[in-house]
Amino acid sequence: MTELAYTEPKPKVIAGAKRDWELVIGMEVHAQIASNSKLFSGASTHFGAEPNSNVSLVDAAMPGMLPVVNEFCVEQAVRTGLGLKAQINLMSRFDRKNYFYPDLPQGYQISQLYHPIVGEGEILVDMEPGIARKVRVERIHIEQDAGKSVHDMDPEMSFVDLNRTGIALMEIVSRPDIRGPEEAAEYVRKLRQILRYLGTCDGNMQEGSLRADVNVSVCEPGAYERFRETGDFSHLGTRCEIKNMNSMRFIQQAIDYEARRQIAIIEDGSTVDQETRLYDPNKGETRSMRSKEEAHDYRYFPCPDLLPLTIEQAWVDEIKAGLPELPDEKKARFVTSYGMTEYDAGVLTAEVASANYFEQVAKGRDGKVAANWVINELFGRLNKEGVSVKDSPISADQLGGIIDLIAKGDISGKIAKDLFEIVWTEGGDPAEIVDARGMKQVTDMGAIEAAVDAVIAANPDKVAAVQEKPSMAGWFVGQVMKETGGKANPKAVNEMIQKKLGIV
């Protein structure tokens, strides 16, 4: 498959400070694994269930209950790693991460710190046609989620819902390769797109299926390049982590605020404290949550209830053979196979359902024409109505039928848009609607000539004007189309007018 050519975008320089500063950003994205049961128990993962109804004895940390690894969750993590062109580790290990929180019944989280299941990979983050940032993925490890504390049900008490406790997560950790707020949001968007293509996470940020911790630091121009050369993180400045971001817009806003906050501290002669912060979207600012913990603060040690996780290369190869065509490959194929622009290919491949819809419409038809109708007419209407492509009132076969009628000359582009509206609101077979409602385009040259003669005869003053300025012939075309109820073939009308007025 031919790959598209990209160049790296320039790093973002923060303006409005005493001197130039550049941003360095790393991301830790927590993606809920698409699985019907939890990582170490058979409890359901169904969203929206009654509080504490999806809780097994293992999740509740009842005495004597031992975890059992969900093989499907492991497969989904391997599948994700392969989709990110990452190294798959045939041996990984679970660790206990110890900390107390009311919604963590065990008093520890089972995670993977020292031996993750997935090693280094990469994500190509599209910024605009021909411009992309290659972001390195450091690792992917699998871990169990904690529950949820509810503070708004009673003025004096908090409640705990353990439905999320034990749900399988993939923590996807990037290198500090992201250089601006927009890139950070696009990184999450691209990662979410890949996960959806793979089917390993539904990416629903509103339901908490995908959330990001954002590490932000600022440095002087050139410091990042020194870091890449030496691997010395001291070049990048002190980082602060912004926790639990679940909105692309808020990610951008939080990074922009945090960068300016750190710059102001440094330029005032103080030092930035390494800490964990939260973003308040109502105030548009980050605030301190706690000092940043290190690995030793959690007293990590190998989980004694679980043996090291070993997998076979043959199993990995089998998973790899079943991978779908991923966004970058599909986008490149659309550009080369259908002759469309990179921008249009990006729009059509943004979601799996959109790409599949387009390909069904384009099958056996002109790809550019199909892309134009899907992007401009269908997507435009879907966005206006707030409807997903999966719930489109017009099927791919119906839209293809409309395009076929245009190609055969049965209807004009204007009639096609009227037909689109009818099919959208009423349904039905486009060809049958055209026949039943007399919407066929007038191609009889005698009828077209009669209409042209009538318009010319009624507008002698316009005739002289057009003969002096031939570009005004479009006015006559419009009048003839109006005379024929929009059914005349526009090309035939235009040729007839030019012939009649002698402006060929």
C-alpha positions in Angstrom: 0.0 0.0 0.0 1.4 3.4 -1.0 1.9 5.7 2.0 1.2 9.4 2.0 4.1 11.8 2.3 4.2 14.0 5.4 6.4 16.7 6.9 6.7 17.5 10.6 4.9 20.6 11.9 6.9 23.3 13.6 6.7 23.4 17.4 4.4 25.9 18.9 6.0 29.0 20.3 4.2 30.6 23.2 3.7 34.4 22.6 3.1 37.1 25.1 6.0 36.2 27.4 9.3 37.9 28.1 11.1 35.4 25.8 10.2 32.5 23.6 9.1 29.2 25.1 8.1 25.9 23.6 5.7 23.3 24.9 6.5 19.6 25.5 3.6 17.3 26.1 3.2 13.6 26.9 0.0 11.7 27.2 -1.3 8.8 29.3 -4.5 7.7 27.8 -6.8 5.3 29.7 -8.9 3.3 27.2 -11.5 0.9 28.5 -11.1 -2.4 26.8 -14.2 -3.4 24.8 -15.2 -6.6 26.7 -18.5 -7.9 28.2 -16.8 -8.9 31.4 -14.1 -7.4 33.7 -10.4 -8.0 33.7 -10.2 -10.4 36.6 -13.9 -11.4 37.2 -17.0 -12.4 35.2 -19.0 -9.3 36.3 -20.7 -7.3 33.6 -19.2 -4.1 32.2 -22.6 -2.7 31.0 -22.7 1.0 31.3 -25.7 2.7 33.1 -26.5 -0.3 35.4 -27.9 0.3 38.9 -25.1 1.3 41.3 -23.3 -1.7 42.7 -25.1 -4.2 40.5 -22.1 -5.2 38.4 -20.0 -6.3 41.3 -18.6 -9.8 41.9 -17.0 -11.1 45.1 -13.6 -10.6 43.4 -14.4 -6.9 42.7 -15.6 -6.4 46.2 -12.3 -7.9 47.5 -14.1 -10.4 49.7 -11.6 -12.6 51.6 -10.3 -15.6 49.7 -11.4 -14.4 46.3 -8.6 -14.7 43.7 -8.3 -12.9 40.3 -8.5 -14.9 37.0 -7.2 -13.1 33.9 -9.7 -12.5 31.1 -8.0 -13.9 28.0 -10.2 -11.7 25.7 -8.9 -8.5 27.4 -5.3 -9.7 26.8 -6.1 -10.3 23.2 -7.6 -6.8 22.8 -4.4 -5.3 24.3 -2.3 -7.3 21.8 -4.6 -6.3 19.0 -4.1 -2.6 20.0 -0.4 -2.9 20.2 -0.2 -4.4 16.7 -2.5 -1.6 15.4 0.1 0.9 16.7 3.0 -1.0 15.1 4.3 -1.8 18.6 6.4 -4.5 20.0 4.4 -7.3 21.7 6.1 -8.7 24.8 5.5 -12.5 25.0 6.1 -12.3 28.8 4.6 -9.6 30.9 3.8 -9.4 34.6 1.2 -7.9 36.9 2.1 -5.7 39.9 0.3 -4.3 42.8 0.1 -0.5 43.0 -0.8 0.2 46.6 -2.9 3.2 47.7 -6.0 3.8 49.7 -9.2 5.2 48.2 -12.7 4.5 49.3 -13.8 3.1 45.9 -10.8 0.7 45.7 -11.9 -2.2 48.0 -8.6 -4.1 47.7 -6.5 -1.2 48.9 -4.3 -1.7 45.8 -4.7 -1.7 42.0 -3.5 -4.6 39.8 -1.4 -3.0 37.0 1.8 -3.6 35.0 4.7 -1.3 35.7 7.9 -3.1 35.1 6.9 -5.6 32.4 4.0 -4.3 30.2 2.4 -6.4 27.6 3.1 -3.9 24.8 6.4 -2.0 24.1 7.3 0.8 21.8 5.0 1.8 18.9 4.0 5.0 17.1 1.0 7.1 16.0 1.0 9.4 13.0 -1.0 12.5 14.1 -2.5 14.4 11.1 -2.5 18.2 11.5 -3.5 19.2 8.0 -3.0 17.7 4.5 0.7 16.9 4.1 1.6 17.8 7.7 1.8 15.3 10.5 3.6 14.6 13.8 5.0 11.1 14.5 4.4 10.5 18.2 6.2 7.6 19.8 4.3 5.3 22.1 6.4 4.1 25.0 4.2 1.3 26.3 0.7 -0.1 26.8 -0.1 -1.9 29.9 -3.3 -3.4 31.2 -4.8 -2.7 34.6 -8.1 -2.7 36.5 -10.1 0.5 37.0 -11.3 1.8 40.3 -14.9 2.5 41.3 -16.6 5.9 41.6 -17.2 8.1 44.5 -20.5 10.1 44.4 -20.5 13.4 46.3 -23.7 15.1 45.1 -26.4 12.9 46.5 -26.2 14.1 50.1 -24.8 17.3 51.7 -23.0 15.4 54.4 -22.2 12.0 53.0 -20.4 10.5 50.0 -21.5 7.2 48.3 -19.4 4.6 46.5 -20.4 2.8 43.3 -18.2 -0.2 42.5 -19.6 -1.0 39.1 -16.4 0.3 37.4 -14.2 -1.5 39.9 -12.2 -4.2 38.0 -13.1 -3.0 34.5 -10.2 -3.6 32.1 -8.2 -0.6 31.0 -5.3 -0.1 28.6 -3.0 2.7 29.7 -1.3 4.0 26.5 1.7 6.0 27.4 3.3 8.3 24.8 6.8 9.8 24.7 6.9 13.6 25.3 6.7 14.2 21.5 3.6 16.4 21.3 4.4 20.1 20.9 1.2 22.0 21.2 -2.5 22.0 22.4 -3.9 21.3 19.0 -1.5 18.4 18.5 -2.5 17.0 21.8 -6.2 17.0 20.9 -5.4 15.5 17.5 -3.3 12.8 19.1 -6.2 11.7 21.3 -8.6 12.0 18.3 -6.3 9.8 16.1 -5.7 7.3 18.9 -9.5 7.1 19.5 -10.0 6.5 15.7 -7.5 3.7 15.6 -9.0 2.0 18.7 -12.5 2.2 17.1 -11.2 0.7 13.8 -9.6 -2.1 15.8 -12.8 -2.6 17.9 -10.7 -2.6 21.1 -12.4 0.4 22.8 -15.6 2.3 21.9 -13.9 5.6 22.6 -17.0 7.1 24.3 -15.5 9.9 26.3 -18.8 11.0 27.8 -19.1 7.5 29.5 -15.5 7.5 30.6 -14.4 4.9 28.1 -11.5 7.1 27.1 -9.8 9.7 29.3 -6.4 11.3 29.3 -3.8 12.5 31.8 -1.8 15.3 30.2 1.8 16.0 31.2 2.9 19.5 30.4 6.2 21.3 30.6 7.8 24.3 29.0 11.4 24.7 27.8 13.5 27.2 25.8 13.7 26.7 22.0 16.2 24.0 21.2 16.0 22.2 24.5 13.7 19.5 23.1 16.2 18.7 20.4 18.9 18.3 23.1 16.6 15.9 24.9 16.1 13.8 21.8 19.8 13.6 21.3 20.7 12.8 24.9 17.6 11.3 26.5 18.1 13.7 29.4 14.7 14.8 30.7 16.2 17.7 32.6 16.2 19.7 29.3 12.4 19.7 29.3 11.7 21.5 32.5 9.4 20.4 35.4 6.3 18.7 34.3 2.8 18.9 35.8 0.1 16.3 35.1 -3.5 17.3 34.4 -5.7 14.4 35.4 -8.8 12.8 33.8 -9.4 14.9 30.7 -12.4 13.6 28.7 -12.9 16.4 26.1 -10.7 17.4 23.1 -11.6 21.1 23.7 -10.8 21.0 27.4 -7.5 19.3 26.7 -6.5 22.2 24.5 -7.7 24.8 27.0 -6.0 23.1 29.9 -2.7 22.8 28.2 -2.8 26.5 27.0 -3.5 27.7 30.5 -1.0 25.4 32.2 1.8 26.5 29.8 1.2 30.1 30.5 1.0 29.5 34.3 4.4 27.7 34.2 6.0 30.4 32.1 4.8 33.1 34.5 6.2 31.3 37.5 9.6 30.8 35.8 9.9 34.4 34.5 9.0 35.6 38.0 12.1 33.9 39.2 10.4 30.9 41.0 10.4 27.3 40.2 7.5 25.0 39.0 6.5 22.3 41.5 6.0 18.9 40.0 2.4 18.1 40.9 -0.9 16.6 39.7 -3.5 19.2 38.8 -7.2 19.3 37.7 -8.7 21.4 35.1 -11.8 23.5 35.9 -13.6 24.2 32.6 -15.9 26.7 34.3 -13.0 28.9 35.4 -10.8 27.9 32.5 -7.9 27.2 34.8 -5.9 24.3 36.4 -5.7 23.9 40.2 -3.4 21.8 42.4 -4.7 18.4 43.3 -1.7 16.7 45.0 2.1 16.5 44.8 3.2 14.2 42.0 3.8 10.6 43.2 6.7 8.5 42.0 6.7 4.7 41.6 8.2 4.1 45.0 5.3 6.0 46.6 3.0 3.2 45.6 5.2 0.4 46.8 4.9 -1.6 43.6 5.7 -5.3 43.9 4.8 -8.4 41.8 1.1 -9.5 42.4 1.4 -12.7 44.3 -2.1 -13.9 43.1 -1.1 -13.9 39.4 1.6 -15.8 37.6 3.6 -14.0 34.9 1.6 -13.7 31.7 3.1 -15.7 28.8 1.7 -15.8 25.3 2.8 -17.6 22.2 4.1 -15.9 19.0 1.8 -18.0 16.9 -1.2 -16.5 18.8 0.2 -13.0 18.2 0.6 -13.8 14.5 -3.0 -15.0 14.3 -4.3 -11.8 15.8 -2.1 -9.8 13.4 -3.5 -11.7 10.4 -7.0 -10.7 11.5 -6.4 -6.9 11.8 -8.7 -4.7 9.7 -7.4 -2.0 7.3 -6.5 0.9 9.6 -7.1 4.6 9.1 -3.8 5.6 7.6 -3.8 2.7 5.1 -7.4 3.3 4.2 -6.9 7.0 3.7 -3.9 6.4 1.4 -5.9 3.8 -0.6 -8.8 6.3 -1.0 -6.5 8.9 -2.4 -4.9 6.6 -4.9 -7.9 4.4 -5.8 -10.6 7.1 -6.1 -8.4 10.0 -7.1 -9.7 12.2 -4.3 -7.9 14.8 -2.2 -6.2 13.9 1.0 -8.6 16.1 2.9 -11.7 14.3 1.5 -10.1 11.0 2.2 -9.6 12.1 5.8 -13.2 13.1 6.2 -14.4 9.8 4.7 -12.2 7.6 6.9 -12.7 9.5 10.1 -15.1 6.7 11.2 -15.3 3.1 10.1 -19.0 3.4 9.4 -18.4 6.5 7.2 -15.7 4.7 5.2 -17.9 1.6 4.7 -20.9 3.8 3.6 -18.8 5.6 1.1 -17.3 2.5 -0.4 -20.7 1.0 -0.9 -21.9 4.1 -2.7 -18.7 4.3 -4.8 -18.8 0.6 -5.9 -19.1 0.6 -9.7 -19.4 4.4 -9.8 -17.2 7.5 -10.2 -15.4 7.8 -6.9 -15.1 11.6 -7.0 -18.8 12.0 -7.7 -19.6 9.6 -4.9 -17.3 11.4 -2.5 -18.9 14.7 -3.3 -22.4 13.5 -2.6 -21.4 11.6 0.6 -19.4 14.5 2.1 -21.4 17.5 1.0 -25.0 16.3 0.8 -25.2 13.4 3.2 -22.7 14.4 5.9 -23.9 18.0 5.7 -27.5 16.9 6.4 -26.4 14.3 9.0 -24.5 17.0 10.9 -27.4 19.5 10.7 -29.8 16.9 12.0 -27.4 15.5 14.6 -27.7 12.0 13.1 -24.9 9.4 12.8 -24.2 7.7 9.5 -25.3 4.4 11.0 -28.8 5.9 11.5 -28.9 7.7 8.1 -32.4 7.8 6.6 -30.8 7.4 3.2 -29.0 4.1 2.7 -25.9 3.7 0.6 -27.9 1.9 -2.1 -30.4 4.7 -2.3 -27.7 7.4 -2.6 -26.0 5.3 -5.2 -29.3 5.1 -7.1 -29.6 8.9 -7.1 -26.0 9.1 -8.6 -26.9 6.5 -11.2 -29.9 8.6 -12.4 -27.6 11.6 -12.8 -25.0 9.5 -14.7 -27.7 8.2 -17.1 -29.0 11.7 -17.7 -32.4 11.0 -16.3 -32.2 13.8 -13.8 -30.1 17.0 -13.4 -28.0 17.9 -10.4 -30.8 20.3 -9.2 -33.4 17.6 -9.6 -31.1 15.2 -7.8 -31.0 17.5 -4.7 -34.9 17.6 -4.7 -34.9 13.8 -5.0 -32.4 13.5 -2.1 -34.8 15.5 0.1 -37.8 13.3 -0.9 -35.8 10.1 -0.1 -34.5 11.6 3.1 -38.0 12.4 4.4 -40.2 9.7 2.8 -37.8 6.9 1.8 -38.4 4.8 -1.3 -36.6 3.8 -4.5 -35.1 6.8 -6.3 -35.9 5.6 -9.8 -39.5 4.8 -8.9 -39.9 8.2 -7.3 -38.6 9.9 -10.5 -41.0 8.0 -12.7 -44.0 8.4 -10.4 -43.6 12.1 -10.0 -42.5 13.0 -13.5 -39.1 14.3 -12.4 -37.2 13.1 -15.4 -35.0 15.6 -17.1 -36.1 17.0 -20.4 -33.7 15.9 -23.1 -35.9 16.3 -26.1 -34.1 18.9 -28.2 -37.4 20.1 -29.8 -38.9 20.9 -26.4 -35.7 22.6 -25.2 -35.5 24.7 -28.4 -39.1 25.8 -28.0 -38.4 27.0 -24.4 -35.2 28.8 -25.5 -37.1 30.5 -28.4 -39.8 31.6 -26.0 -37.3 33.2 -23.5 -35.4 35.0 -26.3 -38.6 36.3 -27.8 -39.7 37.7 -24.5 -36.4 39.4 -23.7 -35.1 41.3 -26.8 -33.2 43.8 -24.6 -31.2 41.0 -23.0 -30.3 39.5 -26.3 -28.4 42.6 -27.3 -26.6 42.7 -24.0 -25.6 39.1 -24.2 -24.2 39.5 -27.7 -22.0 42.4 -26.4 -21.1 40.4 -23.2 -21.3 36.6 -23.8 -20.7 35.8 -20.1 -24.3 37.0 -19.4 -25.6 33.9 -21.3 -26.1 32.3 -17.9 -29.1 34.5 -17.3 -30.9 32.9 -20.2 -29.9 29.4 -19.0 -31.5 30.2 -15.7 -34.7 31.5 -17.3 -35.0 28.4 -19.5 -34.5 26.2 -16.5 -37.2 28.1 -14.7 -39.5 27.8 -17.8 -39.1 24.1 -17.8 -39.5 23.6 -14.1 -35.8 22.7 -13.7 -36.2 19.6 -15.9 -34.3 20.7 -19.0 -30.8 19.3 -19.5 -28.6 22.4 -18.5 -25.8 21.4 -20.9 -28.2 21.1 -23.8 -29.9 24.4 -22.8 -26.5 26.2 -22.7 -25.4 24.9 -26.1 -28.8 25.8 -27.7 -28.7 29.4 -26.3 -25.1 29.9 -27.6 -26.2 28.7 -31.0 -29.3 30.8 -31.1 -27.6 34.0 -30.0 -24.5 33.4 -32.2 -22.0 33.5 -29.3 -20.5 30.0 -29.9 
